[in-house]
Structure formats: C-alpha cells, structure tokens
Amino acid sequence: MEQHTPGQRRFGPRPATGGKPRLAAVRLRTLIAAACAAVLAVALAAGIFSAAEARTTTAAAGALAASPAAGSVSPSAGPGASAPASAAAAGSVDAALDAKIQAIIDANSQYQIGVALVDVASGADPADVHEYGVREQFVAASTAKVLAAAAYYHLVETGAASLDDPLGDYTAGFQLREMIQQSDNDSWSLIMDAVGHEELTEYAASLGVTYDPETNTLTPAEMAGILSGVYSGTLLNAEDTAQLLSYMQDTNYETLIPAAVPDGITVFHKYGLLDDELHDAGILTKDGTAYALVIYTKGQSLSDVPERTEVIHQLTQAVTGALF
C-alpha cells in the first residue's frame, strides 16, 4: 500500500511484475498503453467530451503556466449534439443536497471532513465550487499525484520532456501509469524530481493552487479545481487527457467513491491514504452530466478507516442520488 509523501522518502515496494522489464520492453508497453489511450480519446470525444474551439495560446504566469494551443476538449454529449433525455432529468446542487451533505458531516463530527463539489459539464462555471465541512488544507496524500502527472504531461507537450525518457529502470510513461493507477511512491518521487519541486509549485500556482511538495497539502476545493482542469481539457491536450483519465480507472484501491456509485456512472479518481488521512478525489460522469467530487477525511489512525470509508460512501450516494 502507498502512503507517504515524497518528502518523507518512505516508499512501499513496487508491485511484483515477474522481474524488472528492460527499457525497450517498457517502451513497447508504453506504446500499447498509448494506443489504448488513443482509443479512449476517440470514445471520450464521442461520448464524454466534445471538441472545443481551438484555444489561442496566451502568456501565463509561471514557467509551466501555458496551456496547449489547441485540441482542448470539454465534457458533453458530442459536438453540436443535444443532451440525452436522461441528462435533462439530472439534478443540480441545491439546498436539499447541501443539507444532506452537511447532515452526514455533522453526524460524523469525530472526524475532520472536507467536501468539494463542482459541475464540470460543458458550459458550467468551474469556479463555482460548493464546499462543505473543513475548507482548510489537508495533507493531500496520494491525491496530489494527479497534479504531478499533469505537470509532467505539460513538460511533454511543451517539448521539455518525453514519455520515453528513462526514469530509474523504466520510462517516464511507465512511471506515470504506476504513479496514478498503482499509486506507486517510487514513481511519484521520480516524476516530481523530473518536474522539479520549485517548478511544480510554480505550475500549481498557475492553476490558482497553493502547493508545496515538501508539505503536500491541498484544500478539497483546490483538488476539485485540478480535476476540473484535467477533465475539461484545459490543462492538457486530448491525447494526454485521455491517457491520464484512463490511469484513473481500475486502480489498486477501488473501495471508496467507485464502490458507492450506481451502475452507469463512469468514475475517474485518485485516492489517498496516509496515516490518519483517507481521501478520494474523482470525476463522476453520465450522459453529459459531470461533477468533480472531492472528499478528504482525517481520523485518529488507520483503525477507523472502515468507518470513514462508510462516510465516503454515504456522501457519494447523496451526491449521485441528487445529481444523476
């Protein structure tokens, strides 16, 4: 299991793979993964995403602030298509849902719980974040790996790095997948070192996020903003967006938000578990409706993880019941 920040340098073992592959073999695996991501990109373009108008590159603050010049995508049912009838029946974040979420938080006051919810469907305002419970920073644990991944993909898109670059005994592309899908901490450390800790802080600042890799803290709202940027295609091009989202499925820990979502709703997520921190941060989408849902919890120790898992399930069910 994961669960130490890079600054602590306490890493769990890499999942057994039957021996370390040679770099060439890893490149082949990366090419296969890229092909799968390309297929996902097509599917996303047809179902979850619609092509957005090409964006004009603008000068942005920070060394890594510039967004890709074109090819951005935004979540919807397809170019020019109207939303399916089922999407028309979808709910919205209203006073009733606010009350349900707050009631769950109040009923579990022995824990620190922070929730952020934002509509990331096409045409929605990503700055309209609904926040509940604790709004201050938590130790983000491994949810922050999404930020590190986005920063490295940005370097690739600007020509400063490549997915084929060797990092340790593997390629950068392999390390990205392991960092997100398997929550591997060795991979996280390598990716963060490749980006640079100061540069990662600058990249986060360009997104409106205050982040120091040494303390690894984020607010639930900041994490929701990162997810919104990834899903909407405003951070990365369509191919890299699709690849990163594909790594946020079938992960090594599917017992939090994904376990409480009804059939038919697609989930892309990254969990975090570190000492007394238990988090999940995900995108939930169906028929043109899409929300970023971030649930951060802090308990006493690992002993109350089952109870906090149930709290995450209750919050997820309240959200999906009202919005999908």
C-alpha positions as CSV (number, residue, x, y, z in Angstrom):
1,M,0.0,0.0,0.0
2,E,1.1,3.6,-0.7
3,Q,1.0,6.3,1.6
4,H,3.9,8.5,2.3
5,T,4.7,11.9,0.9
6,P,7.8,12.2,-1.3
7,G,9.5,14.4,1.4
8,Q,9.3,11.5,3.8
9,R,11.1,9.2,1.4
10,R,9.4,6.1,2.9
11,F,8.3,4.1,0.0
12,G,6.4,0.9,-0.3
13,P,7.6,-1.9,-2.6
14,R,6.9,-1.8,-6.3
15,P,4.1,-4.3,-7.2
16,A,5.5,-7.6,-8.3
17,T,5.9,-7.8,-12.1
18,G,7.8,-11.0,-12.5
19,G,11.1,-9.2,-12.8
20,K,12.1,-5.8,-14.0
21,P,11.5,-5.3,-17.7
22,R,14.2,-3.9,-19.9
23,L,13.8,-0.3,-21.0
24,A,12.9,-1.4,-24.6
25,A,10.2,-3.7,-23.3
26,V,8.8,-0.9,-21.2
27,R,8.7,1.3,-24.2
28,L,6.7,-1.4,-26.0
29,R,4.3,-1.5,-23.1
30,T,4.1,2.3,-23.2
31,L,3.3,2.2,-26.9
32,I,0.5,-0.3,-26.2
33,A,-0.8,1.9,-23.4
34,A,-0.7,4.9,-25.7
35,A,-2.7,3.0,-28.3
36,C,-5.3,2.2,-25.7
37,A,-5.4,5.8,-24.6
38,A,-5.9,6.8,-28.2
39,V,-8.9,4.5,-28.4
40,L,-10.2,6.1,-25.2
41,A,-9.7,9.5,-26.6
42,V,-11.9,8.6,-29.5
43,A,-14.5,7.2,-27.2
44,L,-14.3,10.2,-25.0
45,A,-14.7,12.5,-28.0
46,A,-17.8,10.6,-29.0
47,G,-19.4,10.3,-25.6
48,I,-18.0,12.2,-22.7
49,F,-16.2,15.0,-24.4
50,S,-16.9,17.4,-27.3
51,A,-14.2,19.2,-29.2
52,A,-13.8,22.7,-28.0
53,E,-12.9,25.6,-30.2
54,A,-9.1,25.8,-30.7
55,R,-7.6,27.9,-28.0
56,T,-5.2,30.8,-28.6
57,T,-2.1,30.4,-26.5
58,T,-1.7,33.2,-24.0
59,A,1.1,34.3,-21.9
60,A,0.6,32.8,-18.4
61,A,2.4,33.3,-15.1
62,G,5.0,30.8,-14.1
63,A,7.4,28.7,-16.0
64,L,4.8,25.9,-16.7
65,A,1.7,28.1,-17.0
66,A,1.0,28.0,-20.7
67,S,-1.9,25.7,-21.8
68,P,-1.8,23.7,-25.0
69,A,-2.6,25.9,-28.0
70,A,-5.3,23.7,-29.5
71,G,-7.1,20.5,-29.2
72,S,-8.7,21.2,-25.9
73,V,-11.8,19.2,-25.1
74,S,-14.8,19.8,-22.9
75,P,-17.2,17.3,-21.4
76,S,-20.5,17.0,-23.2
77,A,-22.5,14.6,-25.3
78,G,-20.8,15.4,-28.6
79,P,-20.2,18.3,-31.0
80,G,-23.4,20.1,-31.6
81,A,-25.5,17.3,-30.0
82,S,-28.2,17.9,-27.5
83,A,-28.0,16.1,-24.2
84,P,-29.9,12.8,-24.0
85,A,-33.3,12.8,-22.3
86,S,-31.8,11.1,-19.2
87,A,-29.4,14.1,-18.8
88,A,-32.3,16.5,-18.9
89,A,-33.6,14.8,-15.8
90,A,-30.4,15.3,-13.9
91,G,-30.5,17.3,-10.8
92,S,-28.5,20.3,-9.6
93,V,-26.6,21.3,-6.5
94,D,-29.4,22.8,-4.4
95,A,-30.4,23.5,-0.8
96,A,-31.6,19.9,-0.4
97,L,-28.3,18.4,-1.4
98,D,-26.4,20.9,0.7
99,A,-28.4,19.8,3.7
100,K,-27.9,16.1,3.0
101,I,-24.1,16.5,2.7
102,Q,-23.9,18.7,5.8
103,A,-26.0,16.3,7.8
104,I,-23.6,13.4,7.0
105,I,-20.7,15.6,8.1
106,D,-22.4,16.7,11.3
107,A,-23.3,13.1,12.1
108,N,-19.6,12.2,11.9
109,S,-18.1,15.1,13.8
110,Q,-15.5,12.9,15.4
111,Y,-13.7,13.2,12.1
112,Q,-12.4,16.2,10.1
113,I,-14.3,16.0,6.8
114,G,-14.0,18.4,3.8
115,V,-16.0,18.0,0.7
116,A,-15.8,20.0,-2.6
117,L,-18.3,19.6,-5.4
118,V,-18.1,21.3,-8.8
119,D,-20.1,21.0,-12.0
120,V,-17.5,20.3,-14.8
121,A,-20.0,19.7,-17.7
122,S,-19.7,21.8,-20.8
123,G,-20.8,25.3,-20.2
124,A,-20.6,25.1,-16.4
125,D,-18.5,27.6,-14.4
126,P,-15.6,25.6,-12.9
127,A,-15.1,28.4,-10.4
128,D,-18.5,27.6,-8.8
129,V,-17.2,25.2,-6.2
130,H,-19.6,24.0,-3.4
131,E,-17.7,23.5,-0.2
132,Y,-18.8,21.7,2.9
133,G,-17.1,21.0,6.3
134,V,-13.4,21.7,6.6
135,R,-12.2,24.1,3.9
136,E,-8.7,24.4,5.1
137,Q,-5.7,22.4,3.8
138,F,-5.4,18.7,4.5
139,V,-2.3,16.6,3.9
140,A,-3.3,15.5,0.4
141,A,-1.6,12.1,0.4
142,S,-1.6,10.5,-3.0
143,T,-4.4,12.6,-4.4
144,A,-1.7,15.1,-5.2
145,K,-0.2,12.7,-7.7
146,V,-2.7,14.0,-10.3
147,L,-1.1,17.4,-10.0
148,A,2.4,15.9,-10.5
149,A,1.2,13.9,-13.5
150,A,-0.4,17.0,-15.1
151,A,2.8,18.9,-14.6
152,Y,4.9,16.2,-16.3
153,Y,2.5,15.9,-19.2
154,H,2.8,19.7,-19.6
155,L,6.5,19.3,-19.9
156,V,6.0,16.7,-22.6
157,E,3.6,19.0,-24.5
158,T,6.0,21.9,-24.4
159,G,8.9,19.7,-25.6
160,A,10.8,19.8,-22.4
161,A,10.4,16.1,-21.6
162,S,9.2,12.9,-23.3
163,L,7.2,9.9,-22.2
164,D,10.1,7.8,-23.4
165,D,12.7,9.5,-21.2
166,P,14.3,6.9,-18.8
167,L,13.4,7.4,-15.2
168,G,15.0,4.9,-12.9
169,D,14.8,1.5,-14.6
170,Y,11.7,2.4,-16.5
171,T,10.4,5.1,-18.9
172,A,8.6,8.2,-17.8
173,G,5.4,6.9,-19.4
174,F,5.6,3.7,-17.3
175,Q,6.3,5.7,-14.1
176,L,3.2,8.0,-14.8
177,R,1.0,5.0,-15.1
178,E,2.4,3.3,-12.0
179,M,2.1,6.6,-10.0
180,I,-1.6,7.0,-10.8
181,Q,-3.0,3.6,-11.3
182,Q,-1.0,1.7,-8.7
183,S,-0.2,4.7,-6.5
184,D,3.5,3.8,-6.6
185,N,5.5,6.2,-4.4
186,D,8.9,5.5,-6.1
187,S,7.3,6.5,-9.3
188,W,5.9,9.7,-7.7
189,S,9.3,10.7,-6.4
190,L,10.9,10.2,-9.8
191,I,8.2,12.2,-11.6
192,M,8.4,15.0,-9.0
193,D,12.2,15.1,-9.3
194,A,11.9,15.2,-13.1
195,V,9.5,18.2,-12.9
196,G,11.4,19.9,-10.1
197,H,9.9,20.7,-6.8
198,E,10.1,24.5,-7.3
199,E,8.7,24.1,-10.8
200,L,5.8,22.0,-9.5
201,T,5.0,24.8,-7.1
202,E,5.0,27.3,-9.9
203,Y,2.9,25.1,-12.1
204,A,0.3,24.7,-9.3
205,A,0.3,28.5,-8.8
206,S,-0.5,29.0,-12.5
207,L,-3.7,26.9,-11.8
208,G,-4.6,29.0,-8.8
209,V,-3.4,26.3,-6.4
210,T,-1.0,26.9,-3.4
211,Y,1.2,23.7,-3.2
212,D,4.5,22.9,-1.6
213,P,5.7,19.4,-2.4
214,E,7.5,19.2,0.9
215,T,4.3,19.6,2.9
216,N,2.0,18.1,0.3
217,T,-1.1,20.0,1.4
218,L,-4.2,20.9,-0.6
219,T,-7.8,22.1,0.2
220,P,-10.6,20.0,-1.1
221,A,-11.6,22.9,-3.4
222,E,-8.1,23.1,-4.8
223,M,-8.1,19.4,-5.6
224,A,-11.6,19.8,-7.3
225,G,-10.1,22.6,-9.4
226,I,-7.2,20.3,-10.6
227,L,-9.7,17.6,-11.5
228,S,-11.9,20.1,-13.4
229,G,-8.9,21.3,-15.4
230,V,-7.8,17.7,-16.3
231,Y,-11.3,16.6,-17.3
232,S,-12.3,19.7,-19.3
233,G,-9.1,19.5,-21.3
234,T,-7.9,23.0,-20.3
235,L,-4.7,21.6,-18.8
236,L,-3.6,19.0,-21.4
237,N,-4.3,18.1,-25.0
238,A,-6.9,15.5,-25.9
239,E,-4.5,12.6,-26.1
240,D,-2.8,13.2,-22.8
241,T,-6.1,14.0,-21.1
242,A,-7.4,10.6,-22.3
243,Q,-4.3,8.8,-21.1
244,L,-4.3,10.3,-17.7
245,L,-8.0,9.6,-17.2
246,S,-7.5,6.0,-18.3
247,Y,-5.0,5.6,-15.5
248,M,-7.6,6.9,-13.0
249,Q,-9.7,3.8,-13.6
250,D,-9.2,0.2,-12.4
251,T,-6.8,1.4,-9.8
252,N,-5.4,-0.6,-6.9
253,Y,-7.9,0.9,-4.5
254,E,-11.5,1.0,-5.7
255,T,-13.3,0.8,-2.4
256,L,-14.0,4.4,-1.8
257,I,-16.0,6.6,-4.3
258,P,-16.2,3.9,-7.1
259,A,-17.7,1.4,-4.7
260,A,-20.7,3.7,-3.9
261,V,-21.5,4.8,-7.4
262,P,-24.6,3.3,-9.1
263,D,-24.2,1.4,-12.4
264,G,-24.0,3.6,-15.5
265,I,-21.9,6.4,-13.9
266,T,-18.3,6.5,-15.1
267,V,-15.7,7.3,-12.4
268,F,-12.1,8.6,-12.8
269,H,-10.5,9.0,-9.4
270,K,-7.3,9.1,-7.3
271,Y,-7.4,8.0,-3.7
272,G,-5.1,8.9,-0.9
273,L,-4.3,7.1,2.3
274,L,-1.6,8.3,4.7
275,D,-1.6,7.5,8.5
276,D,-4.8,9.3,9.6
277,E,-5.7,10.8,6.2
278,L,-8.2,8.9,3.9
279,H,-9.3,10.7,0.8
280,D,-10.8,10.2,-2.6
281,A,-11.0,12.7,-5.5
282,G,-12.9,11.8,-8.6
283,I,-14.8,12.8,-11.7
284,L,-18.3,11.3,-12.0
285,T,-20.0,11.5,-15.4
286,K,-23.0,10.2,-17.2
287,D,-24.9,11.3,-20.3
288,G,-23.4,14.8,-20.4
289,T,-23.6,15.4,-16.7
290,A,-20.2,15.6,-15.0
291,Y,-19.1,16.6,-11.5
292,A,-15.8,16.7,-9.6
293,L,-16.3,15.3,-6.1
294,V,-13.5,15.5,-3.6
295,I,-13.8,14.0,-0.1
296,Y,-11.0,14.5,2.3
297,T,-11.1,12.9,5.8
298,K,-8.8,12.9,8.8
299,G,-9.4,10.5,11.6
300,Q,-7.4,9.1,14.6
301,S,-5.4,6.4,12.8
302,L,-5.8,3.6,10.3
303,S,-8.0,1.8,12.8
304,D,-11.0,4.0,11.8
305,V,-10.6,3.6,8.0
306,P,-13.6,1.3,7.7
307,E,-15.8,3.8,9.4
308,R,-14.6,6.7,7.3
309,T,-14.9,4.6,4.2
310,E,-18.6,4.3,5.1
311,V,-18.8,8.1,5.4
312,I,-17.3,8.5,2.0
313,H,-19.9,6.0,0.6
314,Q,-22.7,8.0,2.2
315,L,-21.5,11.3,0.8
316,T,-21.1,9.7,-2.7
317,Q,-24.5,8.2,-2.6
318,A,-26.1,11.6,-1.5
319,V,-24.3,13.3,-4.5
320,T,-25.2,10.6,-7.1
321,G,-28.7,10.3,-5.9
322,A,-29.3,14.0,-6.3
323,L,-27.3,14.7,-9.5
324,F,-27.5,11.7,-11.7
